[in-house]
Amino acid sequence: MRRSFADTRRWADDGTKLLLDTVAGLDEAEYARPSLLPGWTRGHVLAHVAANADALGNLVRWAATGEPTPMYASPAERAAGIERGVRMPAAGLETWLYRSATALAEASAALSERQWAVEVVTAQGRTVPATEVPWLRAREVYVHTVDLGLGVAFADLPPAYLEALCADVAAQRGGVPPVEGPLAERAAWLTGRPHRLAGAPELGAWL
């Protein structure tokens, strides 16, 4: 599926709202419970999402100023940020999550059409126009809302988004065999999450 810039901006906004609504009011014990990602608590997932908003904000700043600003200074700095978030009290992590999401949305809204066309470099080293930033954010917030294990499943996400997600992940992975089945299950399989597709080969972790 070919996704439009308008689609990705809407999905980034809607996915962020879904995530924030899903975690509203969680206490320390709920943050500390395991997520659906092996070895990660819900706090790890939320710290990762908050750090991602800050990192994507660096790309938006790059587009706005023309000065190269990498998402993360290094992989070690990225990991350290997540661990700092996990050690925060629930209120502190919640504040970071909201603040980073709001800052990213406001900075993105201020970009001009010319600035959106500026090329930036993702954490994976891909050179893309800044118009890819909302898609990168939409992937993060929707998929990681599912990972929290708080009742939101892939089947609850917008079908058009799931179609775009499947196309994107399949292209990134390369050589993925076609597997028939419900759209939500294919999205779960392609992203390396638990699924109910019979006979689908095991894929490694993604995102």
MDAnalysis code that builds the backbone (N, CA, C; Angstrom):
import MDAnalysis as mda
import numpy as np

u = mda.Universe.empty(621, n_residues=207, atom_resindex=np.repeat(np.arange(207), 3), trajectory=True)
u.add_TopologyAttr("name", ["N", "CA", "C"] * 207)
u.add_TopologyAttr("resid", np.arange(1, 208))
u.add_TopologyAttr("resname", ["MET", "ARG", "ARG", "SER", "PHE", "ALA", "ASP", "THR", "ARG", "ARG", "TRP", "ALA", "ASP", "ASP", "GLY", "THR", "LYS", "LEU", "LEU", "LEU", "ASP", "THR", "VAL", "ALA", "GLY", "LEU", "ASP", "GLU", "ALA", "GLU", "TYR", "ALA", "ARG", "PRO", "SER", "LEU", "LEU", "PRO", "GLY", "TRP", "THR", "ARG", "GLY", "HIS", "VAL", "LEU", "ALA", "HIS", "VAL", "ALA", "ALA", "ASN", "ALA", "ASP", "ALA", "LEU", "GLY", "ASN", "LEU", "VAL", "ARG", "TRP", "ALA", "ALA", "THR", "GLY", "GLU", "PRO", "THR", "PRO", "MET", "TYR", "ALA", "SER", "PRO", "ALA", "GLU", "ARG", "ALA", "ALA", "GLY", "ILE", "GLU", "ARG", "GLY", "VAL", "ARG", "MET", "PRO", "ALA", "ALA", "GLY", "LEU", "GLU", "THR", "TRP", "LEU", "TYR", "ARG", "SER", "ALA", "THR", "ALA", "LEU", "ALA", "GLU", "ALA", "SER", "ALA", "ALA", "LEU", "SER", "GLU", "ARG", "GLN", "TRP", "ALA", "VAL", "GLU", "VAL", "VAL", "THR", "ALA", "GLN", "GLY", "ARG", "THR", "VAL", "PRO", "ALA", "THR", "GLU", "VAL", "PRO", "TRP", "LEU", "ARG", "ALA", "ARG", "GLU", "VAL", "TYR", "VAL", "HIS", "THR", "VAL", "ASP", "LEU", "GLY", "LEU", "GLY", "VAL", "ALA", "PHE", "ALA", "ASP", "LEU", "PRO", "PRO", "ALA", "TYR", "LEU", "GLU", "ALA", "LEU", "CYS", "ALA", "ASP", "VAL", "ALA", "ALA", "GLN", "ARG", "GLY", "GLY", "VAL", "PRO", "PRO", "VAL", "GLU", "GLY", "PRO", "LEU", "ALA", "GLU", "ARG", "ALA", "ALA", "TRP", "LEU", "THR", "GLY", "ARG", "PRO", "HIS", "ARG", "LEU", "ALA", "GLY", "ALA", "PRO", "GLU", "LEU", "GLY", "ALA", "TRP", "LEU"])
u.atoms.positions = np.array([
    [0.844, -1.199, 0.000],
    [0.000, 0.000, 0.000],
    [0.879, 1.248, 0.000],
    [0.494, 2.229, -0.802],
    [1.228, 3.492, -0.823],
    [0.609, 4.423, 0.218],
    [1.384, 4.822, 1.188],
    [0.880, 5.696, 2.244],
    [1.157, 7.147, 1.874],
    [0.243, 8.025, 2.194],
    [0.432, 9.444, 1.910],
    [0.999, 10.141, 3.146],
    [1.536, 11.337, 2.939],
    [2.054, 12.131, 4.056],
    [0.919, 12.473, 5.017],
    [-0.253, 12.770, 4.460],
    [-1.405, 13.070, 5.315],
    [-1.773, 11.859, 6.165],
    [-1.691, 10.662, 5.568],
    [-1.964, 9.433, 6.325],
    [-1.016, 9.313, 7.510],
    [0.267, 9.461, 7.247],
    [1.247, 9.212, 8.300],
    [1.153, 10.246, 9.414],
    [0.850, 11.491, 9.072],
    [0.691, 12.503, 10.116],
    [-0.523, 12.184, 10.987],
    [-1.603, 11.738, 10.356],
    [-2.798, 11.378, 11.122],
    [-2.524, 10.167, 12.010],
    [-1.844, 9.164, 11.457],
    [-1.543, 7.967, 12.250],
    [-0.612, 8.289, 13.412],
    [0.353, 9.165, 13.194],
    [1.255, 9.543, 14.290],
    [0.471, 10.204, 15.416],
    [-0.445, 11.095, 15.060],
    [-1.260, 11.777, 16.076],
    [-2.207, 10.804, 16.779],
    [-2.905, 9.994, 15.980],
    [-3.883, 9.070, 16.564],
    [-3.200, 7.980, 17.380],
    [-2.065, 7.499, 16.891],
    [-1.336, 6.462, 17.629],
    [-0.792, 6.984, 18.938],
    [-0.317, 8.225, 18.930],
    [0.168, 8.839, 20.164],
    [-0.962, 8.979, 21.180],
    [-2.125, 9.413, 20.716],
    [-3.273, 9.546, 21.621],
    [-3.667, 8.187, 22.187],
    [-3.674, 7.164, 21.341],
    [-4.013, 5.826, 21.813],
    [-3.044, 5.371, 22.892],
    [-1.750, 5.576, 22.668],
    [-0.740, 5.181, 23.646],
    [-0.950, 5.912, 24.966],
    [-1.095, 7.230, 24.897],
    [-1.224, 8.020, 26.123],
    [-2.512, 7.682, 26.870],
    [-3.589, 7.455, 26.141],
    [-4.842, 7.065, 26.791],
    [-4.710, 5.694, 27.448],
    [-3.960, 4.800, 26.806],
    [-3.809, 3.436, 27.318],
    [-3.042, 3.400, 28.624],
    [-2.055, 4.273, 28.777],
    [-1.208, 4.235, 29.984],
    [-1.615, 5.240, 31.043],
    [-2.628, 6.036, 30.765],
    [-3.043, 7.061, 31.729],
    [-3.380, 6.419, 33.081],
    [-2.746, 6.926, 34.120],
    [-3.058, 6.476, 35.470],
    [-2.356, 5.223, 35.939],
    [-1.429, 4.688, 35.137],
    [-0.697, 3.501, 35.591],
    [0.132, 3.835, 36.828],
    [0.218, 2.880, 37.762],
    [1.030, 3.113, 38.958],
    [2.367, 2.387, 38.840],
    [3.188, 2.512, 39.879],
    [4.539, 1.932, 39.868],
    [4.503, 0.434, 39.577],
    [3.578, -0.269, 40.221],
    [3.515, -1.724, 40.056],
    [3.168, -2.101, 38.623],
    [2.274, -1.345, 37.989],
    [1.881, -1.657, 36.622],
    [3.002, -1.341, 35.632],
    [3.789, -0.305, 35.920],
    [4.942, 0.000, 35.071],
    [5.983, -1.117, 35.161],
    [6.071, -1.738, 36.308],
    [7.101, -2.743, 36.537],
    [6.719, -4.125, 36.002],
    [5.476, -4.306, 35.603],
    [5.051, -5.614, 35.104],
    [5.641, -5.877, 33.726],
    [5.821, -7.156, 33.365],
    [6.393, -7.492, 32.056],
    [5.516, -7.012, 30.909],
    [6.154, -6.526, 29.877],
    [5.439, -6.216, 28.632],
    [5.410, -7.493, 27.799],
    [4.926, -7.389, 26.573],
    [4.931, -8.545, 25.678],
    [6.269, -8.719, 24.969],
    [7.212, -7.796, 25.202],
    [8.556, -7.908, 24.623],
    [9.459, -8.637, 25.608],
    [10.126, -9.681, 25.182],
    [10.977, -10.462, 26.088],
    [12.008, -9.590, 26.805],
    [12.041, -9.698, 28.131],
    [13.042, -8.994, 28.927],
    [12.736, -7.547, 29.226],
    [11.642, -7.037, 28.704],
    [11.289, -5.635, 28.928],
    [10.019, -5.512, 29.759],
    [10.046, -4.616, 30.728],
    [8.837, -4.259, 31.454],
    [8.063, -3.218, 30.644],
    [6.878, -2.885, 31.130],
    [6.141, -1.792, 30.487],
    [6.932, -0.491, 30.597],
    [7.653, -0.326, 31.701],
    [8.469, 0.868, 31.860],
    [9.542, 0.971, 30.792],
    [10.154, -0.159, 30.432],
    [11.144, -0.154, 29.351],
    [10.506, 0.320, 28.040],
    [9.327, -0.220, 27.741],
    [8.651, 0.147, 26.494],
    [8.342, 1.637, 26.465],
    [7.818, 2.155, 27.573],
    [7.434, 3.567, 27.606],
    [8.653, 4.490, 27.588],
    [9.735, 4.096, 28.257],
    [10.960, 4.891, 28.200],
    [11.501, 4.913, 26.769],
    [11.414, 3.783, 26.090],
    [11.852, 3.706, 24.695],
    [11.020, 4.643, 23.819],
    [9.699, 4.653, 24.026],
    [8.822, 5.508, 23.222],
    [9.102, 6.981, 23.497],
    [9.327, 7.323, 24.772],
    [9.640, 8.716, 25.118],
    [10.967, 9.140, 24.497],
    [11.980, 8.277, 24.599],
    [13.284, 8.584, 24.011],
    [13.182, 8.703, 22.498],
    [12.315, 7.898, 21.894],
    [12.127, 7.959, 20.444],
    [11.560, 9.305, 20.017],
    [10.626, 9.844, 20.815],
    [10.070, 11.158, 20.476],
    [11.151, 12.223, 20.524],
    [11.999, 12.172, 21.542],
    [13.105, 13.127, 21.618],
    [14.045, 12.965, 20.422],
    [14.318, 11.711, 20.054],
    [15.244, 11.444, 18.950],
    [14.666, 11.914, 17.616],
    [13.393, 11.645, 17.385],
    [12.763, 12.126, 16.160],
    [12.678, 13.650, 16.166],
    [12.578, 14.221, 17.353],
    [12.626, 15.681, 17.468],
    [13.947, 16.231, 16.963],
    [15.026, 15.472, 17.138],
    [16.321, 15.889, 16.598],
    [16.270, 15.961, 15.071],
    [15.567, 15.005, 14.439],
    [15.455, 15.029, 12.983],
    [14.593, 16.202, 12.521],
    [13.560, 16.518, 13.287],
    [12.731, 17.673, 12.957],
    [13.556, 18.955, 13.074],
    [14.400, 19.023, 14.112],
    [15.281, 20.185, 14.272],
    [16.255, 20.273, 13.096],
    [16.771, 19.146, 12.644],
    [17.645, 19.095, 11.477],
    [16.924, 19.687, 10.267],
    [15.673, 19.271, 10.066],
    [14.903, 19.770, 8.933],
    [14.635, 21.270, 9.053],
    [14.411, 21.729, 10.275],
    [14.089, 23.139, 10.490],
    [15.285, 24.056, 10.312],
    [16.458, 23.573, 10.732],
    [17.646, 24.436, 10.731],
    [18.638, 24.124, 9.621],
    [18.567, 22.913, 9.083],
    [19.550, 22.494, 8.091],
    [20.846, 21.999, 8.697],
    [20.943, 22.027, 10.032],
    [22.152, 21.553, 10.708],
    [21.985, 20.078, 11.087],
    [22.876, 19.192, 10.610],
    [22.759, 17.769, 10.918],
    [22.677, 17.502, 12.420],
    [21.630, 16.823, 12.826],
    [21.408, 16.488, 14.234],
    [20.976, 15.032, 14.295],
    [21.874, 14.115, 14.623],
    [21.507, 12.691, 14.639],
    [20.457, 12.375, 15.692],
    [19.721, 11.299, 15.455],
    [18.702, 10.892, 16.417],
    [19.328, 10.603, 17.781],
    [20.394, 9.835, 17.779],
    [21.087, 9.460, 19.010],
    [22.581, 9.698, 18.825],
    [23.250, 10.096, 19.900],
    [24.699, 10.299, 19.820],
    [25.416, 8.983, 19.562],
    [24.857, 7.872, 20.096],
    [25.450, 6.549, 19.930],
    [24.442, 5.511, 20.393],
    [24.634, 4.235, 20.005],
    [23.759, 3.176, 20.519],
    [23.802, 3.087, 22.040],
    [24.964, 3.337, 22.622],
    [25.097, 3.280, 24.082],
    [24.266, 4.376, 24.737],
    [24.275, 5.560, 24.128],
    [23.484, 6.667, 24.675],
    [21.995, 6.347, 24.590],
    [21.604, 5.691, 23.528],
    [20.205, 5.291, 23.358],
    [19.793, 4.317, 24.460],
    [20.611, 3.305, 24.701],
    [20.298, 2.311, 25.732],
    [20.288, 2.935, 27.121],
    [21.225, 3.843, 27.366],
    [21.312, 4.482, 28.677],
    [20.066, 5.324, 28.955],
    [19.533, 5.964, 27.925],
    [18.329, 6.762, 28.095],
    [17.152, 5.918, 28.519],
    [17.041, 4.731, 27.939],
    [15.949, 3.832, 28.317],
    [16.098, 3.400, 29.765],
    [17.318, 3.044, 30.156],
    [17.531, 2.608, 31.536],
    [17.252, 3.724, 32.528],
    [17.587, 4.959, 32.178],
    [17.260, 6.088, 33.051],
    [15.753, 6.214, 33.218],
    [15.035, 6.029, 32.125],
    [13.586, 6.113, 32.183],
    [12.977, 5.052, 33.067],
    [13.529, 3.847, 33.002],
    [13.014, 2.740, 33.808],
    [13.193, 3.020, 35.290],
    [14.257, 3.722, 35.644],
    [14.519, 4.017, 37.059],
    [13.697, 5.203, 37.577],
    [13.023, 5.919, 36.694],
    [12.205, 7.050, 37.123],
    [10.972, 6.563, 37.884],
    [10.466, 7.372, 38.808],
    [9.158, 7.060, 39.394],
    [8.097, 7.152, 38.306],
    [6.960, 6.525, 38.521],
    [5.907, 6.499, 37.500],
    [5.534, 7.899, 37.036],
    [5.417, 8.833, 37.954],
    [5.039, 10.202, 37.586],
    [6.082, 10.843, 36.684],
    [7.362, 10.572, 36.952],
    [8.428, 11.152, 36.143],
    [8.438, 10.583, 34.741],
    [8.241, 9.268, 34.620],
    [8.222, 8.646, 33.304],
    [6.999, 9.109, 32.518],
    [5.870, 9.224, 33.194],
    [4.664, 9.711, 32.530],
    [4.871, 11.143, 32.024],
    [5.520, 11.983, 32.836],
    [5.795, 13.366, 32.423],
    [6.692, 13.401, 31.201],
    [7.736, 12.575, 31.191],
    [8.641, 12.508, 30.040],
    [7.888, 12.059, 28.792],
    [7.038, 11.059, 28.956],
    [6.287, 10.524, 27.823],
    [5.411, 11.607, 27.198],
    [4.683, 12.350, 28.040],
    [3.805, 13.407, 27.540],
    [4.609, 14.578, 26.982],
    [5.650, 14.992, 27.707],
    [6.433, 16.152, 27.279],
    [7.099, 15.897, 25.936],
    [7.695, 14.738, 25.773],
    [8.399, 14.440, 24.529],
    [7.431, 14.336, 23.359],
    [6.270, 13.739, 23.593],
    [5.275, 13.603, 22.522],
    [4.751, 14.978, 22.113],
    [4.500, 15.836, 23.095],
    [3.988, 17.177, 22.803],
    [5.026, 18.008, 22.057],
    [6.280, 17.930, 22.498],
    [7.343, 18.704, 21.847],
    [7.524, 18.275, 20.398],
    [7.467, 16.966, 20.146],
    [7.614, 16.474, 18.772],
    [6.456, 16.957, 17.902],
    [5.244, 16.880, 18.413],
    [4.078, 17.312, 17.638],
    [4.145, 18.802, 17.329],
    [4.534, 19.608, 18.307],
    [4.591, 21.060, 18.097],
    [5.693, 21.439, 17.111],
    [6.853, 20.806, 17.241],
    [7.954, 21.107, 16.324],
    [7.612, 20.675, 14.901],
    [6.946, 19.541, 14.769],
    [6.550, 19.058, 13.442],
    [5.542, 19.994, 12.800],
    [4.592, 20.475, 13.595],
    [3.560, 21.366, 13.071],
    [4.149, 22.674, 12.553],
    [5.322, 23.055, 13.050],
    [5.939, 24.325, 12.661],
    [6.758, 24.230, 11.377],
    [6.998, 23.022, 10.859],
    [7.813, 22.881, 9.649],
    [7.068, 23.375, 8.418],
    [7.802, 24.013, 7.529],
    [7.244, 24.449, 6.250],
    [7.336, 23.308, 5.238],
    [6.669, 23.472, 4.115],
    [6.728, 22.456, 3.066],
    [8.179, 22.238, 2.615],
    [8.939, 23.312, 2.504],
    [10.346, 23.191, 2.102],
    [11.151, 22.430, 3.143],
    [10.907, 22.712, 4.413],
    [11.642, 22.032, 5.484],
    [11.299, 20.545, 5.549],
    [10.051, 20.199, 5.287],
    [9.681, 18.778, 5.289],
    [10.447, 18.002, 4.208],
    [10.899, 18.686, 3.181],
    [11.614, 18.017, 2.087],
    [13.100, 17.822, 2.376],
    [13.611, 18.410, 3.471],
    [15.034, 18.288, 3.806],
    [15.370, 16.835, 4.115],
    [16.517, 16.371, 3.611],
    [16.924, 14.995, 3.871],
    [17.598, 14.885, 5.239],
    [17.230, 13.832, 5.979],
    [17.789, 13.550, 7.296],
    [18.220, 12.086, 7.319],
    [18.912, 11.688, 8.372],
    [19.424, 10.317, 8.461],
    [18.837, 9.640, 9.696],
    [18.243, 8.481, 9.510],
    [17.620, 7.753, 10.616],
    [18.681, 7.052, 11.468],
    [18.243, 6.490, 12.588],
    [19.161, 5.771, 13.468],
    [19.749, 4.542, 12.787],
    [19.063, 4.038, 11.757],
    [19.574, 2.877, 11.005],
    [20.476, 3.292, 9.848],
    [20.731, 4.606, 9.723],
    [21.636, 5.088, 8.694],
    [20.988, 5.333, 7.344],
    [19.661, 5.299, 7.277],
    [18.972, 5.564, 6.012],
    [18.787, 7.065, 5.821],
    [19.047, 7.535, 4.612],
    [18.807, 8.936, 4.283],
    [17.406, 9.050, 3.702],
    [16.561, 9.851, 4.351],
    [15.165, 9.974, 3.945],
    [14.739, 11.434, 4.060],
    [13.701, 11.839, 3.355],
    [13.176, 13.199, 3.570],
    [12.510, 13.269, 4.941],
    [12.442, 14.446, 5.516],
    [11.832, 14.603, 6.836],
    [10.368, 14.177, 6.853],
    [9.746, 14.099, 5.683],
    [8.358, 13.633, 5.624],
    [8.208, 12.198, 6.124],
    [9.316, 11.463, 6.264],
    [9.252, 10.103, 6.804],
    [9.110, 10.085, 8.328],
    [9.397, 11.211, 8.984],
    [9.373, 11.243, 10.449],
    [8.009, 10.852, 11.021],
    [6.892, 11.382, 10.522],
    [5.609, 10.954, 11.081],
    [5.355, 9.455, 10.931],
    [5.808, 8.871, 9.831],
    [5.645, 7.419, 9.667],
    [6.477, 6.667, 10.702],
    [7.702, 7.105, 10.919],
    [8.545, 6.455, 11.925],
    [7.886, 6.530, 13.301],
    [7.266, 7.665, 13.603],
    [6.590, 7.816, 14.887],
    [5.335, 6.954, 14.955],
    [4.566, 6.916, 13.875],
    [3.350, 6.101, 13.855],
    [3.670, 4.634, 14.110],
    [4.735, 4.138, 13.490],
    [5.134, 2.749, 13.734],
    [5.412, 2.520, 15.211],
    [6.170, 3.412, 15.804],
    [6.556, 3.258, 17.209],
    [5.351, 3.249, 18.139],
    [4.506, 4.255, 18.023],
    [3.433, 4.389, 19.013],
    [2.383, 3.301, 18.872],
    [2.013, 2.939, 17.654],
    [0.998, 1.902, 17.499],
    [1.519, 0.526, 17.914],
    [2.676, 0.133, 17.392],
    [3.201, -1.205, 17.698],
    [3.520, -1.342, 19.181],
    [4.109, -0.325, 19.783],
    [4.474, -0.437, 21.191],
    [3.271, -0.313, 22.124],
    [2.178, 0.275, 21.665],
    [0.957, 0.227, 22.471],
    [0.493, -1.219, 22.597],
    [0.579, -1.966, 21.514],
    [0.253, -3.392, 21.570],
    [1.219, -4.116, 22.516],
    [2.503, -3.782, 22.433],
    [3.523, -4.455, 23.243],
    [3.300, -4.288, 24.741],
    [2.580, -3.256, 25.150],
    [2.363, -3.020, 26.582],
    [1.520, -4.114, 27.226],
    [0.738, -4.837, 26.431],
    [-0.094, -5.892, 26.998],
    [-1.218, -5.359, 27.869],
    [-1.756, -4.228, 27.476],
    [-2.828, -3.601, 28.263],
    [-4.182, -3.657, 27.561],
    [-4.331, -4.620, 26.677],
    [-5.626, -4.835, 26.044],
    [-5.759, -4.365, 24.619],
    [-4.779, -3.613, 24.107],
    [-4.812, -3.171, 22.707],
    [-4.081, -4.210, 21.860],
    [-4.747, -4.698, 20.805],
    [-4.166, -5.699, 19.920],
    [-4.007, -5.123, 18.515],
    [-3.265, -5.840, 17.672],
    [-3.101, -5.379, 16.293],
    [-4.457, -5.237, 15.605],
    [-5.416, -6.085, 15.961],
    [-6.746, -6.025, 15.357],
    [-7.474, -4.726, 15.684],
    [-7.013, -4.011, 16.712],
    [-7.636, -2.742, 17.088],
    [-7.066, -1.552, 16.324],
    [-6.008, -1.754, 15.566],
    [-5.347, -0.659, 14.860],
    [-5.997, -0.436, 13.494],
    [-5.871, 0.762, 12.923],
    [-6.523, 1.055, 11.637],
    [-6.053, 0.113, 10.530],
    [-6.979, -0.483, 9.777],
    [-6.590, -1.409, 8.703],
    [-5.623, -0.794, 7.686],
    [-5.846, 0.461, 7.308],
    [-4.944, 1.087, 6.327],
    [-3.540, 1.209, 6.893],
    [-3.444, 1.512, 8.181],
    [-2.129, 1.562, 8.827],
    [-1.481, 0.177, 8.809],
    [-2.249, -0.861, 9.134],
    [-1.698, -2.213, 9.146],
    [-1.214, -2.631, 7.763],
    [-1.956, -2.250, 6.729],
    [-1.512, -2.556, 5.359],
    [-0.177, -1.883, 5.071],
    [-0.055, -0.609, 5.442],
    [1.191, 0.120, 5.226],
    [2.322, -0.470, 6.056],
    [2.012, -0.877, 7.286],
    [3.028, -1.486, 8.153],
    [3.542, -2.788, 7.550],
    [2.622, -3.634, 7.092],
    [3.036, -4.905, 6.506],
    [3.925, -4.693, 5.284],
    [3.540, -3.754, 4.433],
    [4.336, -3.481, 3.232],
    [5.717, -2.964, 3.601],
    [5.776, -2.088, 4.582],
    [7.045, -1.479, 4.989],
    [7.977, -2.516, 5.604],
    [7.457, -3.316, 6.532],
    [8.304, -4.297, 7.214],
    [8.762, -5.383, 6.249],
    [7.868, -5.839, 5.380],
    [8.255, -6.859, 4.401],
    [9.369, -6.346, 3.499],
    [9.280, -5.078, 3.082],
    [10.316, -4.501, 2.228],
    [11.635, -4.381, 2.975],
    [11.580, -4.010, 4.246],
    [12.802, -3.880, 5.035],
    [13.454, -5.234, 5.294],
    [12.629, -6.219, 5.592],
    [13.183, -7.548, 5.871],
    [13.742, -8.185, 4.603],
    [13.025, -8.060, 3.495],
    [13.459, -8.632, 2.226],
    [13.327, -10.150, 2.208],
    [12.847, -10.693, 1.113],
    [12.762, -12.132, 0.957],
    [11.744, -12.817, 1.843],
    [10.769, -12.085, 2.349],
    [9.752, -12.696, 3.211],
    [8.744, -13.433, 2.332],
    [8.491, -14.718, 2.590],
    [7.539, -15.462, 1.764],
    [6.120, -14.960, 1.989],
    [5.273, -15.009, 0.966],
    [3.877, -14.590, 1.155],
    [3.146, -15.582, 2.064],
    [2.436, -15.075, 3.022],
    [1.662, -15.905, 3.941],
    [0.249, -15.357, 3.997],
    [-0.733, -16.231, 3.806],
    [-2.123, -15.805, 3.829],
    [-2.658, -15.812, 5.260],
    [-3.572, -14.898, 5.518],
    [-4.188, -14.861, 6.842],
    [-4.742, -13.484, 7.131],
    [-5.418, -13.332, 8.260],
    [-5.972, -12.022, 8.627],
    [-4.886, -10.951, 8.683],
    [-5.245, -9.750, 8.296],
    [-4.291, -8.637, 8.246],
    [-3.587, -8.423, 9.583],
    [-4.343, -8.414, 10.675],
    [-3.737, -8.177, 11.992],
    [-2.731, -9.254, 12.354],
    [-3.018, -10.497, 11.993],
    [-2.087, -11.590, 12.285],
    [-0.834, -11.485, 11.428],
    [-0.985, -11.060, 10.186],
    [0.189, -10.875, 9.327],
    [1.071, -9.744, 9.859],
    [0.437, -8.680, 10.364],
    [1.217, -7.582, 10.940],
    [1.982, -8.060, 12.167],
    [1.339, -8.848, 13.006],
    [2.008, -9.372, 14.196],
    [3.184, -10.269, 13.795],
    [2.972, -11.136, 12.818],
    [4.035, -12.044, 12.365],
    [5.212, -11.271, 11.779],
    [4.926, -10.344, 10.885],
    [5.998, -9.598, 10.225],
    [6.828, -8.788, 11.216],
    [6.199, -8.295, 12.276],
    [6.932, -7.499, 13.268],
    [7.543, -8.363, 14.367],
    [7.483, -9.667, 14.199],
    [8.118, -10.563, 15.166],
    [7.359, -10.728, 16.464],
    [6.049, -10.443, 16.427],
    [5.217, -10.588, 17.622],
    [4.428, -11.894, 17.558],
    [3.858, -12.329, 18.689],
    [3.040, -13.547, 18.688],
    [1.880, -13.432, 17.700],
    [1.582, -14.531, 17.006],
    [0.534, -14.517, 15.984],
    [-0.123, -15.891, 15.909],
    [-1.163, -15.997, 15.080],
    [-1.893, -17.252, 14.931],
    [-1.880, -17.745, 13.486],
    [-0.850, -17.417, 12.749],
    [-0.743, -17.858, 11.361],
    [-0.144, -19.255, 11.305],
    [-0.845, -20.171, 10.698],
    [-0.354, -21.546, 10.595],
    [0.719, -21.632, 9.511],
    [1.844, -22.261, 9.857],
    [2.892, -22.503, 8.874],
    [3.762, -21.318, 8.526],
    [3.597, -20.189, 9.208],
    [4.422, -19.012, 8.917],
    [5.812, -19.208, 9.518],
    [6.884, -19.000, 8.749],
    [8.233, -19.161, 9.288],
    [8.514, -18.139, 10.380],
    [9.371, -18.509, 11.308],
    [9.706, -17.600, 12.403],
    [10.571, -16.466, 11.881],
    [10.249, -15.262, 12.284],
    [11.037, -14.081, 11.905],
    [11.679, -13.486, 13.154],
    [12.798, -12.822, 12.971],
    [13.474, -12.215, 14.103],
    [12.751, -10.987, 14.611],
    [13.261, -10.451, 15.696],
    [12.655, -9.255, 16.303],
    [12.752, -8.081, 15.347],
    [11.831, -7.154, 15.481],
    [11.808, -5.939, 14.653],
    [11.285, -4.805, 15.497],
    [11.836, -3.586, 15.310],
    [11.468, -2.373, 16.050],
    [11.746, -2.562, 17.543],
])
